[in-house]
Amino acid sequence: MPGSLNPSPFMDYDDTVIRSISQAYPHGDIENILSSLTKPPSRLYVRVNTLKISVDRAVELIEEEGYRVYMDEHIPEALYFIVEGPNSIADRGKRVVADKYASESVMMGSNLYSPGVVKCDRDILKGDHVSIYSPNGMLIAVGVAARSCSDAMETRKGLFVKVSESLYTAPPVRELEVWKNGYIYPQSLPSMIVSRLAKAEPGWTVVDMCSAPGGKASHVYQLTLGRASIYAFDHSSSRLERMKDTLSRLGIDGIKIFKADSRYLSRDYPWLKADLVILDPPCTATGVRPKIYDRKTSKDLYSLANYQRQFIYEAHRILRDNGLLVYSTCSITFHENEAHIIDVVEEGYFEPVKPDMDLGGVAFIGRDLPWVRFDPYIHDTPGFFIAVLRKV
Ligand code: SAH
């Protein structure tokens, strides 16, 4: 059950988590913030891979594929599609329940694949009109079954429902030719701002400590035209495989990839001395939108915050004097964000650096220290946090 401070029926966050979110948005209304998490932002962003194609040409190609796309006001390589909805959809009788992960894509208009099915009415046959529900009973889409329920449940493979109407509608970015050709990379606006704020320069040694699937590392590579030395670490083999696919699609072969536990880089890679560290560690992901529902406890929060702090101290160890750390999370709690920055500045490890970029209207800049915070309710983006620090 949600804690007593929690007004949301969808976000099962205990009181500690709610307090940590409220602490980060002292003037925000927790109810609005939590309810904004159940909806997608109205813009779906992609980054143009300017190593392969110009922004204007990418716009033309996307429009040739039948989608309207717009240029962002702040970042030249950022384009966005408009997300439509919420659409009203009517139940079609036969029912399918998708798991949370699949539901969060299906509600945006993606097709439902068999591995994402929790259960389905046994009489569903190929060609039937069906309704797709989330595990918490929300009607999220309707469509046509591409196979029978028993086939989907037995094989656990392939397309199950071709979605025709969904709660929200956004272009199927990963089905576009421009994606397949590596001309665009789906990435949220705050994520792109991370690499933009890093302002890496040619010749720098850049370390991305938690890099897979490579969104930020490939962006830094793009912005430096491949002239920085980029070392990308991650401890997950499967995520590193995904990263290799991403980089080969984007036509990038200059990033040095290592499988490692990044909490021990100074011990395991003693030669590594960074001018810039990008640190985007595991987090509660409380800012990610849209969520069908979510559950987080004080234990999740404190263990992740503790994990994040280990990476921050390690970043300090591998940085050169005066080197920069760009820290980010897709979480909206105080303990995963401001608390770290306040502490490591007070402890004398780092000093804050003012973001050198016009962020008017897209984010708040911290009053105590100049961190960047995206409020999912105010800014129509995922909830997100970025801080730029200099090693002292
Ligand atoms: N920066 C990435 C997203 C990173 S998500 C991007 O922009 O695309 C966080 C990553 O941290 C995950 O890939 C996870 O595998 C990795 N990670 C978690 N614990 C780690 C550890 N101890 N050492 C290295 N990587 C770790």
Residues whose N, C-alpha, C, O or C-beta is under 5 A from the ligand:
A	BS01	SAH	M209 C210 S211 A212 P213 G214 G215 K216 F233 D234 H235 S236 R239 A260 D261 S262 R263 D280 P281 P282
